[in-house]
């Protein structure tokens, strides 16, 4: 896995499971541009932040032992990764 600048957000492709048990959405894997798929080890916490009329769904996850954050923008249906 490449080094990641902690001050930037990166757009990623995510495979997620929707409507599963008590969690309406659970990211399973993500793919950075030009890299192979990375598996999410554990979903730690979810929250929703509203920016104007846009809901940003925030998923704190573990990838191996590294904590990361995946954010889903409900307006343009894009996913972003931060660490």
mmCIF file of the N, C-alpha and C atoms, coordinates in Angstrom:
data_MODEL
# 
_entry.id   MODEL 
# 
loop_
_atom_site.group_PDB 
_atom_site.id 
_atom_site.type_symbol 
_atom_site.label_atom_id 
_atom_site.label_alt_id 
_atom_site.label_comp_id 
_atom_site.label_asym_id 
_atom_site.label_entity_id 
_atom_site.label_seq_id 
_atom_site.pdbx_PDB_ins_code 
_atom_site.Cartn_x 
_atom_site.Cartn_y 
_atom_site.Cartn_z 
_atom_site.occupancy 
_atom_site.B_iso_or_equiv 
_atom_site.pdbx_formal_charge 
_atom_site.auth_seq_id 
_atom_site.auth_comp_id 
_atom_site.auth_asym_id 
_atom_site.auth_atom_id 
_atom_site.pdbx_PDB_model_num 
ATOM 1   N N  . UNK A 1 1  ? 0.843   -1.176 0.000  1.00 0.00 ? 1  UNK A N  1 
ATOM 2   C CA . UNK A 1 1  ? 0.000   0.000  0.000  1.00 0.00 ? 1  UNK A CA 1 
ATOM 3   C C  . UNK A 1 1  ? 0.892   1.244  0.000  1.00 0.00 ? 1  UNK A C  1 
ATOM 4   N N  . UNK A 1 2  ? 0.546   2.235  -0.806 1.00 0.00 ? 2  UNK A N  1 
ATOM 5   C CA . UNK A 1 2  ? 1.331   3.459  -0.916 1.00 0.00 ? 2  UNK A CA 1 
ATOM 6   C C  . UNK A 1 2  ? 1.188   4.314  0.336  1.00 0.00 ? 2  UNK A C  1 
ATOM 7   N N  . UNK A 1 3  ? 2.195   5.180  0.569  1.00 0.00 ? 3  UNK A N  1 
ATOM 8   C CA . UNK A 1 3  ? 2.082   6.144  1.663  1.00 0.00 ? 3  UNK A CA 1 
ATOM 9   C C  . UNK A 1 3  ? 0.953   7.106  1.363  1.00 0.00 ? 3  UNK A C  1 
ATOM 10  N N  . UNK A 1 4  ? 0.295   7.577  2.393  1.00 0.00 ? 4  UNK A N  1 
ATOM 11  C CA . UNK A 1 4  ? -0.874  8.427  2.231  1.00 0.00 ? 4  UNK A CA 1 
ATOM 12  C C  . UNK A 1 4  ? -0.679  9.695  3.045  1.00 0.00 ? 4  UNK A C  1 
ATOM 13  N N  . UNK A 1 5  ? -0.836  10.856 2.416  1.00 0.00 ? 5  UNK A N  1 
ATOM 14  C CA . UNK A 1 5  ? -0.731  12.129 3.110  1.00 0.00 ? 5  UNK A CA 1 
ATOM 15  C C  . UNK A 1 5  ? -1.954  12.316 3.987  1.00 0.00 ? 5  UNK A C  1 
ATOM 16  N N  . UNK A 1 6  ? -1.753  12.433 5.301  1.00 0.00 ? 6  UNK A N  1 
ATOM 17  C CA . UNK A 1 6  ? -2.871  12.487 6.241  1.00 0.00 ? 6  UNK A CA 1 
ATOM 18  C C  . UNK A 1 6  ? -3.673  13.787 6.152  1.00 0.00 ? 6  UNK A C  1 
ATOM 19  N N  . UNK A 1 7  ? -3.180  14.774 5.430  1.00 0.00 ? 7  UNK A N  1 
ATOM 20  C CA . UNK A 1 7  ? -3.880  16.052 5.328  1.00 0.00 ? 7  UNK A CA 1 
ATOM 21  C C  . UNK A 1 7  ? -4.797  16.123 4.113  1.00 0.00 ? 7  UNK A C  1 
ATOM 22  N N  . UNK A 1 8  ? -4.875  15.081 3.315  1.00 0.00 ? 8  UNK A N  1 
ATOM 23  C CA . UNK A 1 8  ? -5.667  15.129 2.093  1.00 0.00 ? 8  UNK A CA 1 
ATOM 24  C C  . UNK A 1 8  ? -6.741  14.059 2.094  1.00 0.00 ? 8  UNK A C  1 
ATOM 25  N N  . UNK A 1 9  ? -7.751  14.306 1.303  1.00 0.00 ? 9  UNK A N  1 
ATOM 26  C CA . UNK A 1 9  ? -8.817  13.342 1.085  1.00 0.00 ? 9  UNK A CA 1 
ATOM 27  C C  . UNK A 1 9  ? -8.669  12.814 -0.329 1.00 0.00 ? 9  UNK A C  1 
ATOM 28  N N  . UNK A 1 10 ? -8.917  11.528 -0.488 1.00 0.00 ? 10 UNK A N  1 
ATOM 29  C CA . UNK A 1 10 ? -8.717  10.863 -1.770 1.00 0.00 ? 10 UNK A CA 1 
ATOM 30  C C  . UNK A 1 10 ? -10.022 10.175 -2.185 1.00 0.00 ? 10 UNK A C  1 
ATOM 31  N N  . UNK A 1 11 ? -10.425 10.382 -3.429 1.00 0.00 ? 11 UNK A N  1 
ATOM 32  C CA . UNK A 1 11 ? -11.625 9.713  -3.933 1.00 0.00 ? 11 UNK A CA 1 
ATOM 33  C C  . UNK A 1 11 ? -11.315 8.244  -4.188 1.00 0.00 ? 11 UNK A C  1 
ATOM 34  N N  . UNK A 1 12 ? -12.217 7.376  -3.749 1.00 0.00 ? 12 UNK A N  1 
ATOM 35  C CA . UNK A 1 12 ? -12.028 5.934  -3.898 1.00 0.00 ? 12 UNK A CA 1 
ATOM 36  C C  . UNK A 1 12 ? -13.315 5.278  -4.374 1.00 0.00 ? 12 UNK A C  1 
ATOM 37  N N  . UNK A 1 13 ? -13.185 4.053  -4.887 1.00 0.00 ? 13 UNK A N  1 
ATOM 38  C CA . UNK A 1 13 ? -14.341 3.225  -5.227 1.00 0.00 ? 13 UNK A CA 1 
ATOM 39  C C  . UNK A 1 13 ? -14.575 2.300  -4.038 1.00 0.00 ? 13 UNK A C  1 
ATOM 40  N N  . UNK A 1 14 ? -15.830 2.146  -3.620 1.00 0.00 ? 14 UNK A N  1 
ATOM 41  C CA . UNK A 1 14 ? -16.151 1.328  -2.450 1.00 0.00 ? 14 UNK A CA 1 
ATOM 42  C C  . UNK A 1 14 ? -17.195 0.284  -2.808 1.00 0.00 ? 14 UNK A C  1 
ATOM 43  N N  . UNK A 1 15 ? -16.987 -0.918 -2.291 1.00 0.00 ? 15 UNK A N  1 
ATOM 44  C CA . UNK A 1 15 ? -18.022 -1.942 -2.347 1.00 0.00 ? 15 UNK A CA 1 
ATOM 45  C C  . UNK A 1 15 ? -18.619 -1.987 -0.938 1.00 0.00 ? 15 UNK A C  1 
ATOM 46  N N  . UNK A 1 16 ? -19.931 -1.763 -0.871 1.00 0.00 ? 16 UNK A N  1 
ATOM 47  C CA . UNK A 1 16 ? -20.593 -1.699 0.433  1.00 0.00 ? 16 UNK A CA 1 
ATOM 48  C C  . UNK A 1 16 ? -21.824 -2.586 0.437  1.00 0.00 ? 16 UNK A C  1 
ATOM 49  N N  . UNK A 1 17 ? -22.178 -3.018 1.630  1.00 0.00 ? 17 UNK A N  1 
ATOM 50  C CA . UNK A 1 17 ? -23.368 -3.824 1.842  1.00 0.00 ? 17 UNK A CA 1 
ATOM 51  C C  . UNK A 1 17 ? -24.430 -2.899 2.424  1.00 0.00 ? 17 UNK A C  1 
ATOM 52  N N  . UNK A 1 18 ? -25.568 -2.788 1.749  1.00 0.00 ? 18 UNK A N  1 
ATOM 53  C CA . UNK A 1 18 ? -26.635 -1.904 2.206  1.00 0.00 ? 18 UNK A CA 1 
ATOM 54  C C  . UNK A 1 18 ? -27.762 -2.714 2.822  1.00 0.00 ? 18 UNK A C  1 
ATOM 55  N N  . UNK A 1 19 ? -28.347 -2.171 3.905  1.00 0.00 ? 19 UNK A N  1 
ATOM 56  C CA . UNK A 1 19 ? -29.503 -2.798 4.537  1.00 0.00 ? 19 UNK A CA 1 
ATOM 57  C C  . UNK A 1 19 ? -29.168 -4.063 5.288  1.00 0.00 ? 19 UNK A C  1 
ATOM 58  N N  . UNK A 1 20 ? -28.026 -4.090 5.970  1.00 0.00 ? 20 UNK A N  1 
ATOM 59  C CA . UNK A 1 20 ? -27.584 -5.283 6.693  1.00 0.00 ? 20 UNK A CA 1 
ATOM 60  C C  . UNK A 1 20 ? -27.805 -5.102 8.192  1.00 0.00 ? 20 UNK A C  1 
ATOM 61  N N  . UNK A 1 21 ? -28.660 -5.918 8.779  1.00 0.00 ? 21 UNK A N  1 
ATOM 62  C CA . UNK A 1 21 ? -28.960 -5.930 10.208 1.00 0.00 ? 21 UNK A CA 1 
ATOM 63  C C  . UNK A 1 21 ? -29.211 -4.512 10.728 1.00 0.00 ? 21 UNK A C  1 
ATOM 64  N N  . UNK A 1 22 ? -28.506 -4.114 11.768 1.00 0.00 ? 22 UNK A N  1 
ATOM 65  C CA . UNK A 1 22 ? -28.723 -2.804 12.390 1.00 0.00 ? 22 UNK A CA 1 
ATOM 66  C C  . UNK A 1 22 ? -27.938 -1.687 11.698 1.00 0.00 ? 22 UNK A C  1 
ATOM 67  N N  . UNK A 1 23 ? -27.062 -2.034 10.771 1.00 0.00 ? 23 UNK A N  1 
ATOM 68  C CA . UNK A 1 23 ? -26.257 -1.046 10.063 1.00 0.00 ? 23 UNK A CA 1 
ATOM 69  C C  . UNK A 1 23 ? -26.804 -0.893 8.650  1.00 0.00 ? 23 UNK A C  1 
ATOM 70  N N  . UNK A 1 24 ? -27.364 0.274  8.315  1.00 0.00 ? 24 UNK A N  1 
ATOM 71  C CA . UNK A 1 24 ? -27.942 0.447  6.977  1.00 0.00 ? 24 UNK A CA 1 
ATOM 72  C C  . UNK A 1 24 ? -26.919 0.383  5.847  1.00 0.00 ? 24 UNK A C  1 
ATOM 73  N N  . UNK A 1 25 ? -25.649 0.679  6.129  1.00 0.00 ? 25 UNK A N  1 
ATOM 74  C CA . UNK A 1 25 ? -24.598 0.609  5.117  1.00 0.00 ? 25 UNK A CA 1 
ATOM 75  C C  . UNK A 1 25 ? -23.296 0.206  5.802  1.00 0.00 ? 25 UNK A C  1 
ATOM 76  N N  . UNK A 1 26 ? -22.600 -0.735 5.191  1.00 0.00 ? 26 UNK A N  1 
ATOM 77  C CA . UNK A 1 26 ? -21.315 -1.174 5.730  1.00 0.00 ? 26 UNK A CA 1 
ATOM 78  C C  . UNK A 1 26 ? -20.311 -1.319 4.597  1.00 0.00 ? 26 UNK A C  1 
ATOM 79  N N  . UNK A 1 27 ? -19.258 -0.464 4.568  1.00 0.00 ? 27 UNK A N  1 
ATOM 80  C CA . UNK A 1 27 ? -18.233 -0.610 3.539  1.00 0.00 ? 27 UNK A CA 1 
ATOM 81  C C  . UNK A 1 27 ? -17.455 -1.907 3.753  1.00 0.00 ? 27 UNK A C  1 
ATOM 82  N N  . UNK A 1 28 ? -17.264 -2.666 2.672  1.00 0.00 ? 28 UNK A N  1 
ATOM 83  C CA . UNK A 1 28 ? -16.555 -3.945 2.755  1.00 0.00 ? 28 UNK A CA 1 
ATOM 84  C C  . UNK A 1 28 ? -15.134 -3.854 2.208  1.00 0.00 ? 28 UNK A C  1 
ATOM 85  N N  . UNK A 1 29 ? -14.995 -3.191 1.058  1.00 0.00 ? 29 UNK A N  1 
ATOM 86  C CA . UNK A 1 29 ? -13.681 -3.008 0.437  1.00 0.00 ? 29 UNK A CA 1 
ATOM 87  C C  . UNK A 1 29 ? -13.646 -1.632 -0.220 1.00 0.00 ? 29 UNK A C  1 
ATOM 88  N N  . UNK A 1 30 ? -12.428 -1.145 -0.503 1.00 0.00 ? 30 UNK A N  1 
ATOM 89  C CA . UNK A 1 30 ? -12.274 0.075  -1.287 1.00 0.00 ? 30 UNK A CA 1 
ATOM 90  C C  . UNK A 1 30 ? -11.065 -0.078 -2.191 1.00 0.00 ? 30 UNK A C  1 
ATOM 91  N N  . UNK A 1 31 ? -11.049 0.744  -3.239 1.00 0.00 ? 31 UNK A N  1 
ATOM 92  C CA . UNK A 1 31 ? -9.955  0.699  -4.201 1.00 0.00 ? 31 UNK A CA 1 
ATOM 93  C C  . UNK A 1 31 ? -9.502  2.122  -4.502 1.00 0.00 ? 31 UNK A C  1 
ATOM 94  N N  . UNK A 1 32 ? -8.207  2.354  -4.256 1.00 0.00 ? 32 UNK A N  1 
ATOM 95  C CA . UNK A 1 32 ? -7.594  3.618  -4.663 1.00 0.00 ? 32 UNK A CA 1 
ATOM 96  C C  . UNK A 1 32 ? -7.251  3.527  -6.136 1.00 0.00 ? 32 UNK A C  1 
ATOM 97  N N  . UNK A 1 33 ? -7.174  4.678  -6.790 1.00 0.00 ? 33 UNK A N  1 
ATOM 98  C CA . UNK A 1 33 ? -6.866  4.699  -8.215 1.00 0.00 ? 33 UNK A CA 1 
ATOM 99  C C  . UNK A 1 33 ? -5.516  4.029  -8.474 1.00 0.00 ? 33 UNK A C  1 
ATOM 100 N N  . UNK A 1 34 ? -5.517  3.062  -9.387 1.00 0.00 ? 34 UNK A N  1 
ATOM 101 C CA . UNK A 1 34 ? -4.293  2.391  -9.770 1.00 0.00 ? 34 UNK A CA 1 
ATOM 102 C C  . UNK A 1 34 ? -3.825  1.312  -8.810 1.00 0.00 ? 34 UNK A C  1 
ATOM 103 N N  . UNK A 1 35 ? -4.604  0.994  -7.791 1.00 0.00 ? 35 UNK A N  1 
ATOM 104 C CA . UNK A 1 35 ? -4.209  -0.016 -6.811 1.00 0.00 ? 35 UNK A CA 1 
ATOM 105 C C  . UNK A 1 35 ? -5.232  -1.144 -6.757 1.00 0.00 ? 35 UNK A C  1 
ATOM 106 N N  . UNK A 1 36 ? -4.859  -2.205 -6.068 1.00 0.00 ? 36 UNK A N  1 
ATOM 107 C CA . UNK A 1 36 ? -5.768  -3.327 -5.887 1.00 0.00 ? 36 UNK A CA 1 
ATOM 108 C C  . UNK A 1 36 ? -6.737  -3.037 -4.746 1.00 0.00 ? 36 UNK A C  1 
ATOM 109 N N  . UNK A 1 37 ? -7.779  -3.841 -4.673 1.00 0.00 ? 37 UNK A N  1 
ATOM 110 C CA . UNK A 1 37 ? -8.814  -3.684 -3.661 1.00 0.00 ? 37 UNK A CA 1 
ATOM 111 C C  . UNK A 1 37 ? -8.245  -3.917 -2.263 1.00 0.00 ? 37 UNK A C  1 
ATOM 112 N N  . UNK A 1 38 ? -8.697  -3.102 -1.303 1.00 0.00 ? 38 UNK A N  1 
ATOM 113 C CA . UNK A 1 38 ? -8.285  -3.212 0.091  1.00 0.00 ? 38 UNK A CA 1 
ATOM 114 C C  . UNK A 1 38 ? -9.497  -3.594 0.922  1.00 0.00 ? 38 UNK A C  1 
ATOM 115 N N  . UNK A 1 39 ? -9.353  -4.600 1.764  1.00 0.00 ? 39 UNK A N  1 
ATOM 116 C CA . UNK A 1 39 ? -10.468 -5.082 2.568  1.00 0.00 ? 39 UNK A CA 1 
ATOM 117 C C  . UNK A 1 39 ? -10.565 -4.318 3.886  1.00 0.00 ? 39 UNK A C  1 
ATOM 118 N N  . UNK A 1 40 ? -11.785 -3.949 4.248  1.00 0.00 ? 40 UNK A N  1 
ATOM 119 C CA . UNK A 1 40 ? -12.062 -3.315 5.538  1.00 0.00 ? 40 UNK A CA 1 
ATOM 120 C C  . UNK A 1 40 ? -12.140 -4.429 6.576  1.00 0.00 ? 40 UNK A C  1 
ATOM 121 N N  . UNK A 1 41 ? -11.307 -4.357 7.617  1.00 0.00 ? 41 UNK A N  1 
ATOM 122 C CA . UNK A 1 41 ? -11.271 -5.390 8.654  1.00 0.00 ? 41 UNK A CA 1 
ATOM 123 C C  . UNK A 1 41 ? -12.434 -5.264 9.624  1.00 0.00 ? 41 UNK A C  1 
ATOM 124 N N  . UNK A 1 42 ? -12.763 -4.017 9.986  1.00 0.00 ? 42 UNK A N  1 
ATOM 125 C CA . UNK A 1 42 ? -13.792 -3.808 11.001 1.00 0.00 ? 42 UNK A CA 1 
ATOM 126 C C  . UNK A 1 42 ? -14.415 -2.424 10.856 1.00 0.00 ? 42 UNK A C  1 
ATOM 127 N N  . UNK A 1 43 ? -15.725 -2.355 11.036 1.00 0.00 ? 43 UNK A N  1 
ATOM 128 C CA . UNK A 1 43 ? -16.439 -1.078 11.096 1.00 0.00 ? 43 UNK A CA 1 
ATOM 129 C C  . UNK A 1 43 ? -16.463 -0.647 12.547 1.00 0.00 ? 43 UNK A C  1 
ATOM 130 N N  . UNK A 1 44 ? -15.865 0.509  12.858 1.00 0.00 ? 44 UNK A N  1 
ATOM 131 C CA . UNK A 1 44 ? -15.757 0.971  14.237 1.00 0.00 ? 44 UNK A CA 1 
ATOM 132 C C  . UNK A 1 44 ? -16.923 1.856  14.659 1.00 0.00 ? 44 UNK A C  1 
ATOM 133 N N  . UNK A 1 45 ? -17.275 2.811  13.793 1.00 0.00 ? 45 UNK A N  1 
ATOM 134 C CA . UNK A 1 45 ? -18.288 3.802  14.161 1.00 0.00 ? 45 UNK A CA 1 
ATOM 135 C C  . UNK A 1 45 ? -18.854 4.426  12.899 1.00 0.00 ? 45 UNK A C  1 
ATOM 136 N N  . UNK A 1 46 ? -20.119 4.818  12.962 1.00 0.00 ? 46 UNK A N  1 
ATOM 137 C CA . UNK A 1 46 ? -20.738 5.549  11.859 1.00 0.00 ? 46 UNK A CA 1 
ATOM 138 C C  . UNK A 1 46 ? -21.391 6.808  12.407 1.00 0.00 ? 46 UNK A C  1 
ATOM 139 N N  . UNK A 1 47 ? -21.473 7.819  11.555 1.00 0.00 ? 47 UNK A N  1 
ATOM 140 C CA . UNK A 1 47 ? -22.171 9.049  11.911 1.00 0.00 ? 47 UNK A CA 1 
ATOM 141 C C  . UNK A 1 47 ? -22.578 9.761  10.628 1.00 0.00 ? 47 UNK A C  1 
ATOM 142 N N  . UNK A 1 48 ? -23.481 10.708 10.770 1.00 0.00 ? 48 UNK A N  1 
ATOM 143 C CA . UNK A 1 48 ? -23.920 11.513 9.635  1.00 0.00 ? 48 UNK A CA 1 
ATOM 144 C C  . UNK A 1 48 ? -23.667 12.977 9.966  1.00 0.00 ? 48 UNK A C  1 
ATOM 145 N N  . UNK A 1 49 ? -23.070 13.693 9.014  1.00 0.00 ? 49 UNK A N  1 
ATOM 146 C CA . UNK A 1 49 ? -22.835 15.131 9.169  1.00 0.00 ? 49 UNK A CA 1 
ATOM 147 C C  . UNK A 1 49 ? -23.576 15.824 8.028  1.00 0.00 ? 49 UNK A C  1 
ATOM 148 N N  . UNK A 1 50 ? -24.310 16.863 8.335  1.00 0.00 ? 50 UNK A N  1 
ATOM 149 C CA . UNK A 1 50 ? -25.038 17.605 7.306  1.00 0.00 ? 50 UNK A CA 1 
ATOM 150 C C  . UNK A 1 50 ? -24.270 18.874 6.963  1.00 0.00 ? 50 UNK A C  1 
ATOM 151 N N  . UNK A 1 51 ? -24.036 19.051 5.667  1.00 0.00 ? 51 UNK A N  1 
ATOM 152 C CA . UNK A 1 51 ? -23.387 20.251 5.144  1.00 0.00 ? 51 UNK A CA 1 
ATOM 153 C C  . UNK A 1 51 ? -24.406 20.883 4.209  1.00 0.00 ? 51 UNK A C  1 
ATOM 154 N N  . UNK A 1 52 ? -25.126 21.877 4.713  1.00 0.00 ? 52 UNK A N  1 
ATOM 155 C CA . UNK A 1 52 ? -26.244 22.429 3.955  1.00 0.00 ? 52 UNK A CA 1 
ATOM 156 C C  . UNK A 1 52 ? -27.308 21.364 3.819  1.00 0.00 ? 52 UNK A C  1 
ATOM 157 N N  . UNK A 1 53 ? -27.681 21.055 2.592  1.00 0.00 ? 53 UNK A N  1 
ATOM 158 C CA . UNK A 1 53 ? -28.693 20.035 2.342  1.00 0.00 ? 53 UNK A CA 1 
ATOM 159 C C  . UNK A 1 53 ? -28.086 18.670 2.017  1.00 0.00 ? 53 UNK A C  1 
ATOM 160 N N  . UNK A 1 54 ? -26.767 18.566 2.119  1.00 0.00 ? 54 UNK A N  1 
ATOM 161 C CA . UNK A 1 54 ? -26.077 17.323 1.769  1.00 0.00 ? 54 UNK A CA 1 
ATOM 162 C C  . UNK A 1 54 ? -25.736 16.535 3.035  1.00 0.00 ? 54 UNK A C  1 
ATOM 163 N N  . UNK A 1 55 ? -26.071 15.255 3.040  1.00 0.00 ? 55 UNK A N  1 
ATOM 164 C CA . UNK A 1 55 ? -25.700 14.368 4.136  1.00 0.00 ? 55 UNK A CA 1 
ATOM 165 C C  . UNK A 1 55 ? -24.391 13.679 3.780  1.00 0.00 ? 55 UNK A C  1 
ATOM 166 N N  . UNK A 1 56 ? -23.414 13.771 4.677  1.00 0.00 ? 56 UNK A N  1 
ATOM 167 C CA . UNK A 1 56 ? -22.145 13.064 4.537  1.00 0.00 ? 56 UNK A CA 1 
ATOM 168 C C  . UNK A 1 56 ? -22.162 11.926 5.551  1.00 0.00 ? 56 UNK A C  1 
ATOM 169 N N  . UNK A 1 57 ? -22.143 10.702 5.056  1.00 0.00 ? 57 UNK A N  1 
ATOM 170 C CA . UNK A 1 57 ? -22.139 9.520  5.918  1.00 0.00 ? 57 UNK A CA 1 
ATOM 171 C C  . UNK A 1 57 ? -20.686 9.151  6.190  1.00 0.00 ? 57 UNK A C  1 
ATOM 172 N N  . UNK A 1 58 ? -20.312 9.099  7.454  1.00 0.00 ? 58 UNK A N  1 
ATOM 173 C CA . UNK A 1 58 ? -18.922 8.895  7.860  1.00 0.00 ? 58 UNK A CA 1 
ATOM 174 C C  . UNK A 1 58 ? -18.774 7.515  8.492  1.00 0.00 ? 58 UNK A C  1 
ATOM 175 N N  . UNK A 1 59 ? -17.786 6.766  8.020  1.00 0.00 ? 59 UNK A N  1 
ATOM 176 C CA . UNK A 1 59 ? -17.524 5.416  8.502  1.00 0.00 ? 59 UNK A CA 1 
ATOM 177 C C  . UNK A 1 59 ? -16.077 5.346  8.981  1.00 0.00 ? 59 UNK A C  1 
ATOM 178 N N  . UNK A 1 60 ? -15.877 5.190  10.282 1.00 0.00 ? 60 UNK A N  1 
ATOM 179 C CA . UNK A 1 60 ? -14.536 4.953  10.820 1.00 0.00 ? 60 UNK A CA 1 
ATOM 180 C C  . UNK A 1 60 ? -14.307 3.450  10.767 1.00 0.00 ? 60 UNK A C  1 
ATOM 181 N N  . UNK A 1 61 ? -13.227 3.045  10.092 1.00 0.00 ? 61 UNK A N  1 
ATOM 182 C CA . UNK A 1 61 ? -12.966 1.630  9.857  1.00 0.00 ? 61 UNK A CA 1 
ATOM 183 C C  . UNK A 1 61 ? -11.523 1.282  10.208 1.00 0.00 ? 61 UNK A C  1 
ATOM 184 N N  . UNK A 1 62 ? -11.286 -0.017 10.394 1.00 0.00 ? 62 UNK A N  1 
ATOM 185 C CA . UNK A 1 62 ? -9.930  -0.540 10.523 1.00 0.00 ? 62 UNK A CA 1 
ATOM 186 C C  . UNK A 1 62 ? -9.585  -1.287 9.255  1.00 0.00 ? 62 UNK A C  1 
ATOM 187 N N  . UNK A 1 63 ? -8.372  -1.051 8.778  1.00 0.00 ? 63 UNK A N  1 
ATOM 188 C CA . UNK A 1 63 ? -7.808  -1.796 7.662  1.00 0.00 ? 63 UNK A CA 1 
ATOM 189 C C  . UNK A 1 63 ? -6.526  -2.402 8.227  1.00 0.00 ? 63 UNK A C  1 
ATOM 190 N N  . UNK A 1 64 ? -6.590  -3.693 8.548  1.00 0.00 ? 64 UNK A N  1 
ATOM 191 C CA . UNK A 1 64 ? -5.493  -4.296 9.307  1.00 0.00 ? 64 UNK A CA 1 
ATOM 192 C C  . UNK A 1 64 ? -5.509  -3.671 10.692 1.00 0.00 ? 64 UNK A C  1 
ATOM 193 N N  . UNK A 1 65 ? -4.432  -2.978 11.051 1.00 0.00 ? 65 UNK A N  1 
ATOM 194 C CA . UNK A 1 65 ? -4.372  -2.266 12.342 1.00 0.00 ? 65 UNK A CA 1 
ATOM 195 C C  . UNK A 1 65 ? -4.458  -0.753 12.172 1.00 0.00 ? 65 UNK A C  1 
ATOM 196 N N  . UNK A 1 66 ? -4.646  -0.317 10.936 1.00 0.00 ? 66 UNK A N  1 
ATOM 197 C CA . UNK A 1 66 ? -4.667  1.118  10.634 1.00 0.00 ? 66 UNK A CA 1 
ATOM 198 C C  . UNK A 1 66 ? -6.102  1.647  10.620 1.00 0.00 ? 66 UNK A C  1 
ATOM 199 N N  . UNK A 1 67 ? -6.320  2.749  11.329 1.00 0.00 ? 67 UNK A N  1 
ATOM 200 C CA . UNK A 1 67 ? -7.639  3.383  11.378 1.00 0.00 ? 67 UNK A CA 1 
ATOM 201 C C  . UNK A 1 67 ? -7.767  4.350  10.213 1.00 0.00 ? 67 UNK A C  1 
ATOM 202 N N  . UNK A 1 68 ? -8.882  4.247  9.499  1.00 0.00 ? 68 UNK A N  1 
ATOM 203 C CA . UNK A 1 68 ? -9.151  5.124  8.359  1.00 0.00 ? 68 UNK A CA 1 
ATOM 204 C C  . UNK A 1 68 ? -10.594 5.600  8.418  1.00 0.00 ? 68 UNK A C  1 
ATOM 205 N N  . UNK A 1 69 ? -10.906 6.581  7.596  1.00 0.00 ? 69 UNK A N  1 
ATOM 206 C CA . UNK A 1 69 ? -12.270 7.099  7.528  1.00 0.00 ? 69 UNK A CA 1 
ATOM 207 C C  . UNK A 1 69 ? -12.728 7.117  6.081  1.00 0.00 ? 69 UNK A C  1 
ATOM 208 N N  . UNK A 1 70 ? -13.883 6.514  5.838  1.00 0.00 ? 70 UNK A N  1 
ATOM 209 C CA . UNK A 1 70 ? -14.532 6.570  4.536  1.00 0.00 ? 70 UNK A CA 1 
ATOM 210 C C  . UNK A 1 70 ? -15.740 7.480  4.669  1.00 0.00 ? 70 UNK A C  1 
ATOM 211 N N  . UNK A 1 71 ? -15.921 8.387  3.714  1.00 0.00 ? 71 UNK A N  1 
ATOM 212 C CA . UNK A 1 71 ? -17.048 9.315  3.728  1.00 0.00 ? 71 UNK A CA 1 
ATOM 213 C C  . UNK A 1 71 ? -17.832 9.171  2.437  1.00 0.00 ? 71 UNK A C  1 
ATOM 214 N N  . UNK A 1 72 ? -19.152 9.081  2.574  1.00 0.00 ? 72 UNK A N  1 
ATOM 215 C CA . UNK A 1 72 ? -20.042 8.954  1.428  1.00 0.00 ? 72 UNK A CA 1 
ATOM 216 C C  . UNK A 1 72 ? -20.862 10.228 1.303  1.00 0.00 ? 72 UNK A C  1 
ATOM 217 N N  . UNK A 1 73 ? -20.793 10.875 0.134  1.00 0.00 ? 73 UNK A N  1 
ATOM 218 C CA . UNK A 1 73 ? -21.532 12.096 -0.137 1.00 0.00 ? 73 UNK A CA 1 
ATOM 219 C C  . UNK A 1 73 ? -22.867 11.719 -0.782 1.00 0.00 ? 73 UNK A C  1 
ATOM 220 N N  . UNK A 1 74 ? -23.963 12.049 -0.110 1.00 0.00 ? 74 UNK A N  1 
ATOM 221 C CA . UNK A 1 74 ? -25.286 11.637 -0.602 1.00 0.00 ? 74 UNK A CA 1 
ATOM 222 C C  . UNK A 1 74 ? -25.747 12.427 -1.827 1.00 0.00 ? 74 UNK A C  1 
ATOM 223 N N  . UNK A 1 75 ? -25.141 13.555 -2.099 1.00 0.00 ? 75 UNK A N  1 
ATOM 224 C CA . UNK A 1 75 ? -25.542 14.353 -3.268 1.00 0.00 ? 75 UNK A CA 1 
ATOM 225 C C  . UNK A 1 75 ? -24.954 13.776 -4.557 1.00 0.00 ? 75 UNK A C  1 
ATOM 226 N N  . UNK A 1 76 ? -23.636 13.594 -4.594 1.00 0.00 ? 76 UNK A N  1 
ATOM 227 C CA . UNK A 1 76 ? -23.024 13.117 -5.835 1.00 0.00 ? 76 UNK A CA 1 
ATOM 228 C C  . UNK A 1 76 ? -22.644 11.632 -5.774 1.00 0.00 ? 76 UNK A C  1 
ATOM 229 N N  . UNK A 1 77 ? -23.006 10.966 -4.687 1.00 0.00 ? 77 UNK A N  1 
ATOM 230 C CA . UNK A 1 77 ? -22.795 9.525  -4.508 1.00 0.00 ? 77 UNK A CA 1 
ATOM 231 C C  . UNK A 1 77 ? -21.318 9.127  -4.611 1.00 0.00 ? 77 UNK A C  1 
ATOM 232 N N  . UNK A 1 78 ? -20.429 10.010 -4.147 1.00 0.00 ? 78 UNK A N  1 
ATOM 233 C CA . UNK A 1 78 ? -19.001 9.733  -4.197 1.00 0.00 ? 78 UNK A CA 1 
ATOM 234 C C  . UNK A 1 78 ? -18.494 9.292  -2.809 1.00 0.00 ? 78 UNK A C  1 
ATOM 235 N N  . UNK A 1 79 ? -17.432 8.495  -2.829 1.00 0.00 ? 79 UNK A N  1 
ATOM 236 C CA . UNK A 1 79 ? -16.760 8.047  -1.617 1.00 0.00 ? 79 UNK A CA 1 
ATOM 237 C C  . UNK A 1 79 ? -15.386 8.686  -1.551 1.00 0.00 ? 79 UNK A C  1 
ATOM 238 N N  . UNK A 1 80 ? -14.964 9.053  -0.330 1.00 0.00 ? 80 UNK A N  1 
ATOM 239 C CA . UNK A 1 80 ? -13.634 9.625  -0.110 1.00 0.00 ? 80 UNK A CA 1 
ATOM 240 C C  . UNK A 1 80 ? -12.983 8.958  1.084  1.00 0.00 ? 80 UNK A C  1 
ATOM 241 N N  . UNK A 1 81 ? -11.660 8.838  1.032  1.00 0.00 ? 81 UNK A N  1 
ATOM 242 C CA . UNK A 1 81 ? -10.876 8.199  2.080  1.00 0.00 ? 81 UNK A CA 1 
ATOM 243 C C  . UNK A 1 81 ? -9.979  9.223  2.748  1.00 0.00 ? 81 UNK A C  1 
ATOM 244 N N  . UNK A 1 82 ? -9.947  9.201  4.074  1.00 0.00 ? 82 UNK A N  1 
ATOM 245 C CA . UNK A 1 82 ? -8.986  9.980  4.851  1.00 0.00 ? 82 UNK A CA 1 
ATOM 246 C C  . UNK A 1 82 ? -8.392  9.049  5.898  1.00 0.00 ? 82 UNK A C  1 
ATOM 247 N N  . UNK A 1 83 ? -7.253  9.444  6.455  1.00 0.00 ? 83 UNK A N  1 
ATOM 248 C CA . UNK A 1 83 ? -6.620  8.628  7.506  1.00 0.00 ? 83 UNK A CA 1 
ATOM 249 C C  . UNK A 1 83 ? -6.477  9.420  8.756  1.00 0.00 ? 83 UNK A C  1 
# 
